[in-house]
């Protein structure tokens, strides 16, 4: 009898071993399938150069366009404000920033830009904030700029008490105790090309 019992245990061990081998084979097959599917699915980290190619950076007082070539079509753009102040990014089709219509304060008169040339805007990007938007970019030349105009009273210097987006032309009501902070005229403009 001890022999049969021992033989029975041996059979169980063999069955148990087959189950483990089958489970291992199934797990391996699932892992291979998952890896194959994952390679077909784009991820944010699968193409760091593509993400860099569409990233704009803002700070005081620059707009840095993407370093790489931007391909035409539906493009996901990323705008990051590395500065200490709120900025915006306006994108228009134009060959040169000097040809854009200006207001008396030096800011761009966006209402005078033909609608066909207005591509998109990332409004009020706070310090440290990143915004993402998809825009349709046909091949051509573009201008990217911050068009915020801030009005500060003389006692507001360094307090952060500024009015963003004010239009300070003639008849604006701006007193002699106030000064303007026009982001465009401070250098927040740059060009880029879409191929």
Order of alpha helices (4+ residues) and beta strands (2+ residues): alpha-alpha-beta-beta-beta-beta-beta-beta-beta-beta-beta-beta
